[in-house]
Amino acid sequence: MSIASDARFWDKTSRKYARNAVADPAGYERTLDCTREYLTPQSSVLELGCGTGSTALVLAGGVKSYLATDVSPEMISIAESKHADKLVPGLTFETATAETVAGTGYDAILGFNYLHLVRDLPGTLRRIHDLLNDGGVFISKTPCVGDMNPLIRLAIPVMRAIGKAPHVCVLQGGELGTAIDEAGFEILTSESHNTKGNEPRPFIVARKR
């Protein structure tokens, strides 16, 4: 499978994805609140893997500019439709990944449920580092599949083979933290925002060194 096939997978599931409710609303709100602590009205923000734009529409009103990106054109199309109903100054949507997005000089880059889907984690993290201003922050929340039930890890290759899953990187929390550190970041905080169950999905804020 390739990035193009991943994009096709998300295109096919975009309408269903848009209809799904947030599984852990309280945990999601905590993530939004903690993220806002690192954003200012002067911030230039890039969001990677924005899906249908729900987070972008909530956060973009408090910053100077907000570029929300996703690999799936259909996801971006839905996000733009939602934006048309609720225009937020400074918010734009674009079909892109960390590797293809244009420009640099971001004060904050957000990657919620993103890093476990990339194909070259060290390369993606280096690219994120390059896109940030000095002292900028990378804020992520990542399912660590390597710390989940082993049955999930066994099921992923089967689901990929029949087109029911995209590429998924099987990460453990310790590996993720090490990769972020080695890409040139200082981890400021790593915490769990789960209020339902114990799914390993650390919220990490890391500053560019």
NORWOHU-V111842 format. One record per run of one state. SS is the DSSP state (hx for helix, st for strand, lp for the rest). FROM is the first residue (numbers start at 1). TO is the last residue. Records with the same first field share a line. If there is no record, write none. Layout:
# NORWOHU-V111842
SS = FROM-TO + FROM-TO
This chain:
# NORWOHU-V111842
lp = 1-2 + 20-24 + 37-43 + 49-53 + 63-64 + 71-72 + 86-90 + 96-105 + 113-114 + 118-120 + 144-144 + 148-149 + 162-172 + 183-184 + 192-200 + 209-209
hx = 3-19 + 25-36 + 54-62 + 73-85 + 115-117 + 121-131 + 145-147 + 150-161 + 173-182
st = 44-48 + 65-70 + 91-95 + 106-112 + 132-143 + 185-191 + 201-208
